[in-house]
């Protein structure tokens, strides 16, 4: 299986560990956390992709052959109108090849394998009142029993996913910068601190909280050296006939052509996130995953970074797949399974509610993507986008992906340097909560607001 036929900089192609602009959404961070919301690569994606189409199984990086038979459990669980709405307005907003998904009056025909010309037929329910029960392990808010007194989140299973790794891995991930002799800013450490504070608050509110990552070590047992041969194949497939083994200089513009650079991405992005997905899906079984991240803008040299005045907030839910992404058999399968699970019905109102709570607490304006090539604005808050991230796609439950604060903004940098503390402190002339507590409290407040209104409303 051609699991290595992808874009060059796997670096910009994926992650729940990923960035706001992370993950399959291709968020590429060359110097520091610089992000370009782009689907292009320094390699010719189209040529690579065309080569992939010659394979019997067209599978994305480290992906598995899809089990299409699983979709039999979703027969007649959705009407034609709802299916068409979710395809056209949420998941495939950028279009797709006409032979991939054909929506008829009574059924949809979904391509399983182009070479073999195999298709899956999904039969629609004849009407809203005729829909069969949707099979899923997670519970929507409306199906939860009434909350215990003073415990608005009682019984709710929440998994917290602190983005990235931190510690000794932060520089490898390019989620690290340092200003002079100040304490280095490492996103993986920041998100873990927020997760621990948030967990305490959520447990006090009655939730059952688990961690997808509980320390700065990887969840995957793999390491970069395990992927050197695969990295070499990727580079050769992308036209680098004789890949260099190592990165000689971190500022080297050709570093992404090296085996080391590619093998590191395969480790910390693809292997790590797929392992996290396995923990969520087969061990933790939460009703909701909250992915915690900090945003950033281009900071150039991480040892002498550029600080900016910009600061903003946005949240992500799964959706907005690109046409070329849907050509991968596994991504197409994962999208259809997620669509049929109706995770979006829970994700969007949750994300809208949490985003508004975060906006009230932080005072941050909504982030505006500089291009719509990879995202679709959804909901009513103005803060939420649909995007195809690896984590939001693979975790088989609703996923809310939080991206507040620009780490290299002058204000946020000062607040990070101040550390965690109780009460308020004067930060640049303004009395502010600890940024970690502000983040955690705002997410908790949003969860309380949503579940207080939505739980137990099922007829």
C-alpha positions as CSV (number, residue, x, y, z in Angstrom):
1,X,0.0,0.0,0.0
2,X,1.3,3.4,-1.0
3,X,1.1,5.0,2.4
4,X,4.0,7.3,1.6
5,X,2.5,9.0,-1.4
6,X,1.9,12.5,-0.1
7,X,3.2,16.0,-0.1
8,X,6.7,17.0,0.5
9,X,6.7,18.7,3.6
10,X,4.8,16.3,5.5
11,X,5.7,19.1,7.9
12,X,2.9,21.1,6.6
13,X,0.5,18.4,6.1
14,X,-1.2,17.3,9.2
15,X,-1.8,17.1,12.8
16,X,-3.9,17.2,15.8
17,X,-1.0,17.7,17.5
18,X,-1.3,19.9,14.8
19,X,-1.7,23.4,14.5
20,X,-4.6,25.4,14.1
21,X,-3.5,25.5,10.7
22,X,-2.1,22.2,11.4
23,X,-2.9,18.9,10.1
24,X,-4.2,17.7,6.9
25,X,-5.0,21.2,6.4
26,X,-1.5,21.6,5.6
27,X,-0.2,24.1,7.9
28,X,3.4,24.5,7.1
29,X,5.8,26.0,9.6
30,X,9.2,26.6,8.2
31,X,10.9,29.0,10.5
32,X,9.5,28.8,14.0
33,X,5.7,28.7,14.0
34,X,5.3,30.4,10.7
35,X,2.2,29.2,9.1
36,X,1.1,29.5,5.6
37,X,-2.5,28.4,5.0
38,X,-1.6,26.7,1.8
39,X,-2.3,23.4,0.2
40,X,0.8,23.6,-2.0
41,X,4.2,22.2,-1.4
42,X,7.7,22.8,-2.4
43,X,7.2,19.5,-4.3
44,X,4.8,19.1,-7.1
45,X,1.7,17.8,-5.2
46,X,-0.2,17.1,-8.4
47,X,2.5,14.9,-9.8
48,X,2.9,13.0,-6.6
49,X,-0.8,12.6,-6.3
50,X,-1.2,11.3,-9.9
51,X,1.4,8.7,-9.1
52,X,-0.6,7.6,-6.1
53,X,-3.6,6.9,-8.3
54,X,-1.7,4.0,-9.9
55,X,-1.7,2.1,-6.6
56,X,-4.3,-0.6,-5.8
57,X,-4.8,1.0,-2.4
58,X,-4.5,4.8,-2.4
59,X,-3.8,5.4,1.2
60,X,-2.4,8.5,3.0
61,X,0.6,8.7,5.3
62,X,0.8,5.8,7.8
63,X,-2.9,5.2,7.1
64,X,-4.7,1.8,7.0
65,X,-6.8,0.2,4.4
66,X,-10.4,1.3,5.1
67,X,-13.0,-1.1,6.4
68,X,-15.9,-0.2,4.2
69,X,-18.0,-2.9,5.6
70,X,-18.3,-0.9,8.8
71,X,-20.6,1.5,7.0
72,X,-23.2,-1.3,6.7
73,X,-24.1,-0.4,10.3
74,X,-25.2,3.1,9.1
75,X,-27.7,1.9,6.4
76,X,-30.9,3.9,6.5
77,X,-29.7,6.1,9.4
78,X,-29.7,9.3,7.4
79,X,-32.0,10.9,4.8
80,X,-31.0,12.0,1.4
81,X,-31.4,15.7,2.2
82,X,-29.3,15.6,5.4
83,X,-26.6,13.6,3.7
84,X,-26.5,16.1,0.8
85,X,-26.4,19.0,3.1
86,X,-23.5,17.6,5.1
87,X,-21.5,16.7,2.0
88,X,-22.0,20.0,0.2
89,X,-22.1,22.5,3.1
90,X,-19.7,20.9,5.7
91,X,-17.4,18.2,4.5
92,X,-16.8,18.6,0.8
93,X,-17.2,22.3,0.4
94,X,-14.4,22.5,-2.2
95,X,-15.9,19.9,-4.5
96,X,-14.7,16.5,-5.5
97,X,-14.3,14.3,-8.6
98,X,-17.8,13.2,-9.8
99,X,-17.1,9.5,-9.5
100,X,-16.2,9.7,-5.8
101,X,-19.7,10.3,-4.4
102,X,-22.9,10.1,-6.4
103,X,-26.1,11.1,-4.5
104,X,-29.2,9.5,-5.9
105,X,-32.8,9.7,-4.6
106,X,-32.7,6.5,-2.5
107,X,-28.9,5.9,-2.0
108,X,-25.4,7.3,-2.4
109,X,-22.8,5.4,-4.4
110,X,-19.3,6.0,-2.8
111,X,-16.1,5.0,-4.5
112,X,-14.1,2.4,-2.5
113,X,-11.3,1.8,-5.0
114,X,-10.9,3.4,-8.4
115,X,-8.6,0.8,-10.0
116,X,-11.0,-2.0,-9.1
117,X,-14.1,0.1,-9.7
118,X,-15.6,-1.0,-6.4
119,X,-18.4,1.1,-4.8
120,X,-20.2,1.1,-1.5
121,X,-24.0,1.7,-1.6
122,X,-25.4,3.7,1.3
123,X,-29.2,3.4,1.5
124,X,-31.1,6.5,2.7
125,X,-33.9,6.5,5.2
126,X,-37.2,7.3,3.4
127,X,-37.9,10.2,5.9
128,X,-36.9,11.8,9.1
129,X,-39.2,9.5,11.1
130,X,-37.9,6.4,9.4
131,X,-34.2,6.8,10.3
132,X,-32.6,3.9,12.2
133,X,-30.5,4.5,15.3
134,X,-27.0,5.9,14.6
135,X,-24.4,3.5,16.1
136,X,-21.8,5.3,18.2
137,X,-20.0,5.0,21.5
138,X,-20.1,8.7,22.4
139,X,-23.2,10.3,23.8
140,X,-24.7,13.5,22.6
141,X,-25.7,16.0,25.2
142,X,-29.4,15.4,24.7
143,X,-29.1,11.8,25.7
144,X,-27.3,12.5,29.0
145,X,-29.5,12.1,32.1
146,X,-30.3,15.3,34.1
147,X,-27.2,16.8,35.9
148,X,-26.6,16.2,39.6
149,X,-27.2,19.3,41.7
150,X,-24.2,21.7,41.4
151,X,-22.6,19.3,38.9
152,X,-23.6,20.5,35.4
153,X,-21.1,18.2,33.7
154,X,-21.9,15.1,35.8
155,X,-21.4,11.9,33.9
156,X,-19.9,13.6,30.9
157,X,-16.7,11.8,29.6
158,X,-14.2,14.4,28.4
159,X,-10.7,13.7,27.0
160,X,-8.2,16.5,27.0
161,X,-5.6,16.5,24.2
162,X,-2.8,18.9,25.0
163,X,-1.3,19.7,21.6
164,X,2.3,18.8,20.7
165,X,4.9,17.3,23.0
166,X,7.0,20.0,24.7
167,X,10.1,19.2,26.7
168,X,13.1,18.0,24.7
169,X,10.8,17.5,21.6
170,X,9.8,21.1,21.3
171,X,12.6,22.2,19.0
172,X,12.1,19.2,16.7
173,X,8.5,20.1,16.4
174,X,9.4,23.8,15.7
175,X,7.1,24.8,18.5
176,X,9.8,26.6,20.4
177,X,11.3,30.1,20.6
178,X,13.3,32.1,23.1
179,X,13.8,35.9,23.5
180,X,17.2,36.6,25.0
181,X,17.7,35.0,28.3
182,X,13.9,34.6,28.9
183,X,12.3,31.2,29.6
184,X,11.8,29.4,26.3
185,X,8.2,29.3,25.0
186,X,7.3,25.7,24.2
187,X,3.7,25.1,23.0
188,X,3.6,21.5,24.2
189,X,4.4,22.6,27.8
190,X,1.9,25.4,27.7
191,X,-1.0,23.2,26.5
192,X,-0.2,20.6,29.2
193,X,-0.3,23.2,31.9
194,X,-3.7,24.4,30.7
195,X,-5.0,20.8,30.5
196,X,-4.1,20.1,34.1
197,X,-5.9,23.3,35.3
198,X,-8.9,22.5,33.1
199,X,-9.1,19.0,34.3
200,X,-9.3,20.1,37.9
201,X,-12.1,22.5,37.1
202,X,-14.0,20.0,35.0
203,X,-13.8,17.3,37.7
204,X,-15.2,19.8,40.2
205,X,-18.1,20.3,37.8
206,X,-18.8,16.5,37.7
207,X,-17.1,15.5,34.5
208,X,-15.0,12.3,34.1
209,X,-11.7,13.6,32.7
210,X,-9.0,11.6,30.9
211,X,-5.8,12.8,29.2
212,X,-4.8,11.8,25.7
213,X,-1.3,13.1,26.7
214,X,-0.4,13.5,30.3
215,X,3.3,14.4,30.1
216,X,5.9,15.6,27.6
217,X,6.7,12.2,26.3
218,X,5.3,10.9,23.0
219,X,2.3,8.5,23.2
220,X,3.7,6.6,20.2
221,X,6.4,4.0,20.7
222,X,8.0,4.9,17.4
223,X,10.9,7.3,17.0
224,X,12.3,9.2,14.0
225,X,14.9,6.5,13.2
226,X,12.0,4.1,12.7
227,X,10.9,6.1,9.7
228,X,14.2,6.7,7.9
229,X,13.5,4.3,5.1
230,X,10.0,5.5,4.6
231,X,11.2,9.1,4.6
232,X,13.8,8.3,1.9
233,X,11.0,6.8,-0.2
234,X,8.9,9.9,0.2
235,X,11.7,12.1,-0.9
236,X,12.6,9.9,-3.9
237,X,8.9,9.8,-4.8
238,X,8.9,13.6,-4.7
239,X,11.8,13.9,-7.1
240,X,14.8,14.1,-4.7
241,X,16.9,11.5,-6.4
242,X,19.7,11.5,-3.7
243,X,18.3,12.7,-0.4
244,X,20.8,14.0,2.2
245,X,20.8,12.1,5.4
246,X,20.8,15.0,7.9
247,X,20.0,18.6,8.3
248,X,23.3,20.5,8.4
249,X,21.8,23.8,9.5
250,X,18.4,24.5,11.0
251,X,18.1,27.6,8.7
252,X,19.0,25.5,5.6
253,X,16.2,26.1,3.0
254,X,16.8,22.6,1.7
255,X,16.3,20.9,5.0
256,X,13.0,19.5,4.1
257,X,14.8,17.5,1.4
258,X,16.7,15.5,4.1
259,X,15.8,12.1,5.5
260,X,16.1,13.4,9.0
261,X,13.6,16.2,8.6
262,X,11.0,13.9,6.9
263,X,11.5,11.1,9.4
264,X,11.0,13.5,12.3
265,X,7.6,14.7,10.8
266,X,6.5,11.1,10.3
267,X,7.3,10.5,14.0
268,X,5.9,13.6,15.8
269,X,3.0,14.3,13.4
270,X,1.7,11.2,11.8
271,X,2.7,8.4,14.1
272,X,2.0,10.4,17.3
273,X,-1.4,11.6,16.2
274,X,-2.5,8.2,14.9
275,X,-1.5,6.7,18.2
276,X,-3.5,9.3,20.1
277,X,-6.5,8.5,17.9
278,X,-6.1,4.8,18.9
279,X,-6.1,5.8,22.5
280,X,-9.3,7.9,22.1
281,X,-11.1,5.3,20.0
282,X,-10.2,2.1,21.7
283,X,-9.4,2.9,25.3
284,X,-10.8,6.2,26.5
285,X,-14.1,6.3,24.6
286,X,-15.0,9.9,25.5
287,X,-18.1,11.8,24.7
288,X,-16.0,14.7,23.6
289,X,-12.3,15.5,23.0
290,X,-11.0,19.0,23.6
291,X,-7.8,19.7,21.7
292,X,-5.8,22.5,23.4
293,X,-3.4,24.6,21.3
294,X,-1.8,28.1,21.2
295,X,-1.7,29.9,17.9
296,X,1.3,31.8,16.5
297,X,2.4,33.9,13.6
298,X,5.7,33.8,11.7
299,X,8.5,34.5,14.1
300,X,11.5,33.9,11.9
301,X,14.6,32.8,13.7
302,X,13.4,31.0,16.9
303,X,16.6,32.1,18.7
304,X,15.8,35.7,17.8
305,X,12.1,35.7,17.2
306,X,9.9,38.5,15.9
307,X,7.2,39.6,18.3
308,X,3.9,41.0,16.9
309,X,1.0,43.1,18.1
310,X,-1.5,40.6,16.6
311,X,-3.5,38.4,18.9
312,X,-6.7,36.5,18.1
313,X,-8.8,33.4,18.7
314,X,-10.5,30.7,16.6
315,X,-11.8,27.1,17.0
316,X,-11.9,24.3,14.5
317,X,-14.2,21.4,13.8
318,X,-13.8,18.7,11.2
319,X,-14.8,19.5,7.6
320,X,-13.8,21.4,4.5
321,X,-11.9,18.5,2.9
322,X,-10.1,19.3,-0.3
323,X,-10.9,17.5,-3.5
324,X,-7.4,16.0,-3.7
325,X,-7.7,14.8,-0.1
326,X,-10.9,12.9,-0.9
327,X,-9.0,11.0,-3.6
328,X,-7.3,9.0,-0.8
329,X,-9.4,6.0,-0.1
330,X,-8.9,6.1,3.7
331,X,-9.6,9.9,4.0
332,X,-12.8,9.5,2.0
333,X,-13.9,6.6,4.2
334,X,-13.0,8.4,7.4
335,X,-15.0,11.5,6.2
336,X,-18.1,9.4,5.4
337,X,-18.0,7.5,8.7
338,X,-17.6,10.8,10.6
339,X,-20.5,12.4,8.6
340,X,-22.8,9.4,9.4
341,X,-21.9,9.5,13.1
342,X,-23.4,13.0,13.2
343,X,-20.5,14.3,15.2
344,X,-20.9,17.7,13.5
345,X,-24.4,18.1,15.0
346,X,-22.7,18.2,18.4
347,X,-19.5,19.9,17.4
348,X,-20.8,23.0,15.8
349,X,-23.1,24.3,18.6
350,X,-20.5,23.2,21.2
351,X,-17.7,25.1,19.3
352,X,-19.9,28.2,18.9
353,X,-20.8,28.2,22.6
354,X,-17.2,27.7,23.8
355,X,-15.8,30.2,21.4
356,X,-18.1,32.9,22.7
357,X,-17.2,32.1,26.3
358,X,-13.5,32.3,25.3
359,X,-14.1,35.6,23.5
360,X,-15.8,37.1,26.6
361,X,-13.0,35.9,28.9
362,X,-10.0,36.8,26.7
363,X,-11.3,39.8,24.8
364,X,-9.8,38.3,21.6
365,X,-11.1,39.1,18.1
366,X,-11.8,36.2,15.7
367,X,-8.9,35.1,13.5
368,X,-9.5,35.6,9.8
369,X,-7.9,33.0,7.6
370,X,-6.0,34.8,4.7
371,X,-7.4,32.2,2.3
372,X,-10.5,30.0,2.0
373,X,-8.5,27.3,0.2
374,X,-8.4,25.0,3.3
375,X,-11.2,26.2,5.5
376,X,-14.9,27.0,5.6
377,X,-16.4,29.4,8.2
378,X,-19.3,27.7,10.0
379,X,-21.7,28.5,12.8
380,X,-22.9,31.9,14.0
381,X,-20.2,33.1,16.4
382,X,-17.7,34.1,13.7
383,X,-14.9,32.2,15.5
384,X,-15.4,28.7,14.2
385,X,-14.0,27.1,11.0
386,X,-14.3,23.7,9.5
387,X,-11.0,22.1,8.5
388,X,-9.7,18.7,7.8
389,X,-7.2,18.0,10.6
390,X,-5.9,14.5,11.3
391,X,-7.0,14.5,14.9
392,X,-10.5,15.9,14.3
393,X,-10.9,13.4,11.5
394,X,-9.7,10.2,13.3
395,X,-11.1,10.8,16.8
396,X,-14.5,9.0,16.6
397,X,-16.4,11.5,18.7
398,X,-17.0,15.2,18.7
399,X,-13.8,17.2,18.7
400,X,-13.3,20.8,19.6
401,X,-10.0,22.2,18.6
402,X,-9.1,25.4,20.4
403,X,-6.6,28.0,19.0
404,X,-6.5,31.0,21.3
405,X,-3.6,33.5,21.7
406,X,-0.7,34.3,19.4
407,X,2.3,33.0,21.4
408,X,4.7,35.4,19.9
409,X,2.4,38.5,20.4
410,X,4.0,41.0,22.7
411,X,1.1,40.7,25.2
412,X,0.9,36.9,25.2
413,X,4.7,36.5,25.5
414,X,4.6,38.7,28.6
415,X,1.8,36.7,30.1
416,X,3.5,33.4,29.4
417,X,6.7,34.7,31.1
418,X,4.6,35.7,34.2
419,X,3.8,32.0,34.6
420,X,0.8,30.7,36.5
421,X,-0.6,32.4,39.6
422,X,-3.8,32.9,41.6
423,X,-5.8,36.1,41.3
424,X,-4.5,38.9,39.0
425,X,-1.3,40.6,38.3
426,X,-0.3,43.8,36.4
427,X,0.8,42.7,33.0
428,X,1.9,45.6,30.8
429,X,-0.3,48.0,32.8
430,X,-3.4,45.7,32.9
431,X,-4.6,43.5,35.7
432,X,-4.8,40.1,34.2
433,X,-5.5,36.5,35.3
434,X,-2.8,33.9,34.6
435,X,-3.1,33.2,30.9
436,X,-3.3,29.5,31.7
437,X,-6.2,29.9,34.1
438,X,-8.0,32.3,31.8
439,X,-7.7,29.7,29.0
440,X,-8.9,26.9,31.2
441,X,-11.7,28.9,32.8
442,X,-13.1,30.1,29.5
443,X,-13.3,26.6,28.0
444,X,-14.9,25.3,31.2
445,X,-17.4,28.1,31.2
446,X,-18.4,27.3,27.6
447,X,-18.8,23.6,28.4
448,X,-21.1,24.4,31.3
449,X,-23.2,26.8,29.3
450,X,-23.6,24.3,26.4
451,X,-24.4,21.2,28.5
452,X,-26.6,23.1,31.0
453,X,-28.9,23.9,28.1
454,X,-28.6,20.9,25.8
455,X,-28.4,17.8,28.1
456,X,-31.4,15.7,28.8
457,X,-33.4,17.4,26.0
458,X,-34.0,14.2,24.0
459,X,-37.6,13.1,23.7
